[in-house]
Amino acid sequence: MKNKVTDFLLRLIFPERCIVCRRFIPQGYICDHCKGEDTAVSVNLNIAMGKGSRLVKVWAPHRYSGNYRQNIHRFKFDGAYHKAEAIAKLIADRMPEDAFDGADFITFVPLNKETYRQRGYNQAELIARELSKIKGTEVRDVIFKVRQNKPQ
């Protein structure tokens, strides 16, 4: 009973907002409007791996445009690291059921040291760690940065 009352009072004082457009919502992390304009993206890429290559299916929960792009920019550049859990839930909810079939681990793209120092966190790592909790798949830091790219 105490948790329900506390949750109600917290939502009354700090109402939930859609992580994409910032509209107030009664519960959850994404409003119906943003769910409706969302389109998942799936492509096959031929990735160079060692001496050979491998066809890899790449999937994203939405296109990188509009409100989603603005949301990711806030998450990456405005210190909104607390959004990692909600973004991971969005990814998990939209993910194809077979997305982790045969997967040994989840990984993330590293930041260069200067960018990490400026932001104080790696947004891709935070999402990977939250997704790991949801899906029960281990996270491994296996990708190495070999050159500094311009932030996207």
C-alpha positions as CSV (number, residue, x, y, z in Angstrom):
1,M,0.0,0.0,0.0
2,K,2.8,2.4,1.0
3,N,4.5,2.0,-2.5
4,K,1.2,2.7,-4.3
5,V,0.7,5.9,-2.3
6,T,4.3,7.0,-2.8
7,D,4.2,6.3,-6.5
8,F,1.0,8.2,-6.9
9,L,2.4,11.2,-5.0
10,L,5.6,11.2,-7.0
11,R,3.7,11.0,-10.3
12,L,1.5,13.9,-9.1
13,I,4.6,16.1,-8.3
14,F,6.8,14.8,-11.1
15,P,4.5,13.6,-13.9
16,E,5.9,11.3,-16.5
17,R,6.8,12.6,-19.9
18,C,7.3,10.9,-23.2
19,I,11.0,10.4,-23.7
20,V,10.7,11.4,-27.3
21,C,8.5,14.6,-27.5
22,R,8.3,15.5,-23.7
23,R,4.5,15.5,-23.6
24,F,3.0,14.6,-20.3
25,I,1.7,11.0,-20.2
26,P,-0.3,9.1,-17.5
27,Q,2.3,6.3,-17.4
28,G,5.0,4.6,-19.3
29,Y,7.9,6.2,-21.3
30,I,6.5,7.0,-24.7
31,C,3.2,8.6,-25.8
32,D,0.7,7.1,-28.3
33,H,1.5,9.8,-30.8
34,C,5.2,9.0,-30.9
35,K,4.4,5.2,-31.0
36,G,2.3,5.9,-34.0
37,E,4.9,7.8,-36.0
38,D,7.6,5.3,-35.2
39,T,9.0,3.0,-37.9
40,A,11.6,0.3,-37.2
41,V,14.5,-0.1,-39.6
42,S,16.1,-3.4,-40.6
43,V,19.0,-3.9,-43.1
44,N,21.6,-6.5,-44.0
45,L,25.2,-5.4,-44.1
46,N,28.3,-7.1,-45.3
47,I,30.8,-6.5,-42.5
48,A,34.6,-7.0,-42.9
49,M,35.8,-9.3,-40.1
50,G,39.4,-10.3,-40.0
51,K,40.4,-11.9,-43.4
52,G,36.8,-12.4,-44.5
53,S,33.4,-10.8,-44.3
54,R,30.1,-11.7,-42.8
55,L,26.5,-10.8,-43.6
56,V,25.0,-9.2,-40.5
57,K,21.4,-8.2,-39.9
58,V,21.2,-4.7,-38.3
59,W,18.1,-3.5,-36.7
60,A,17.0,-0.1,-35.1
61,P,13.8,0.6,-33.2
62,H,13.1,3.8,-35.2
63,R,14.5,6.1,-37.9
64,Y,17.0,8.7,-36.8
65,S,14.9,11.7,-37.6
66,G,12.4,14.2,-36.1
67,N,11.6,13.9,-32.4
68,Y,13.6,10.7,-32.1
69,R,16.7,12.5,-33.3
70,Q,16.2,15.4,-30.9
71,N,15.7,12.9,-28.0
72,I,18.9,11.1,-28.8
73,H,20.7,14.4,-29.1
74,R,19.5,15.4,-25.6
75,F,20.5,12.0,-24.3
76,K,24.0,12.3,-25.9
77,F,24.9,16.0,-25.6
78,D,22.7,17.5,-22.8
79,G,23.6,15.2,-19.9
80,A,20.3,13.3,-20.0
81,Y,21.9,10.0,-19.1
82,H,18.9,9.1,-16.9
83,K,17.0,8.3,-20.2
84,A,19.1,5.1,-20.8
85,E,16.6,2.9,-19.0
86,A,13.6,4.2,-21.0
87,I,15.4,4.1,-24.3
88,A,16.5,0.5,-23.5
89,K,12.8,-0.4,-22.8
90,L,11.8,1.2,-26.1
91,I,14.4,-0.9,-27.9
92,A,13.4,-4.1,-26.1
93,D,9.7,-3.5,-26.8
94,R,10.2,-3.0,-30.5
95,M,12.9,-5.6,-30.9
96,P,12.1,-8.7,-33.1
97,E,11.6,-11.8,-31.0
98,D,14.5,-13.5,-32.7
99,A,16.9,-10.6,-32.3
100,F,19.0,-12.3,-29.6
101,D,18.8,-15.8,-31.1
102,G,22.4,-17.1,-31.1
103,A,23.8,-13.9,-29.5
104,D,26.6,-14.4,-27.1
105,F,26.6,-10.9,-25.8
106,I,25.6,-7.2,-26.3
107,T,28.3,-4.7,-27.1
108,F,28.5,-1.0,-27.7
109,V,30.5,1.5,-29.7
110,P,33.2,3.2,-27.6
111,L,33.7,6.9,-27.3
112,N,37.1,8.4,-27.8
113,K,38.7,9.5,-24.5
114,E,38.2,13.3,-25.1
115,T,34.5,12.9,-25.8
116,Y,34.1,10.6,-22.8
117,R,35.9,13.2,-20.6
118,Q,33.5,16.0,-21.9
119,R,30.3,14.0,-21.5
120,G,31.2,11.9,-18.5
121,Y,29.4,8.8,-19.9
122,N,29.0,6.7,-23.0
123,Q,25.4,6.7,-24.0
124,A,25.7,3.5,-26.1
125,E,27.2,1.7,-23.1
126,L,24.5,2.9,-20.8
127,I,21.8,1.6,-23.2
128,A,23.6,-1.7,-23.7
129,R,23.8,-2.2,-19.9
130,E,20.1,-1.5,-19.4
131,L,19.2,-3.7,-22.3
132,S,21.3,-6.4,-20.8
133,K,19.2,-6.3,-17.6
134,I,16.0,-6.6,-19.6
135,K,17.1,-9.4,-21.9
136,G,19.4,-11.2,-19.6
137,T,22.3,-11.1,-22.0
138,E,25.8,-10.2,-20.9
139,V,27.5,-7.0,-22.0
140,R,31.1,-7.1,-23.2
141,D,33.4,-4.2,-24.1
142,V,35.0,-5.7,-27.2
143,I,35.1,-2.9,-29.8
144,F,38.2,-0.7,-29.8
145,K,38.4,2.9,-31.1
146,V,41.2,3.3,-33.6
147,R,40.5,6.9,-34.7
148,Q,38.6,9.9,-33.5
149,N,35.4,10.7,-35.4
150,K,33.4,13.8,-35.3
151,P,30.3,13.5,-33.0
152,Q,27.1,12.7,-34.8
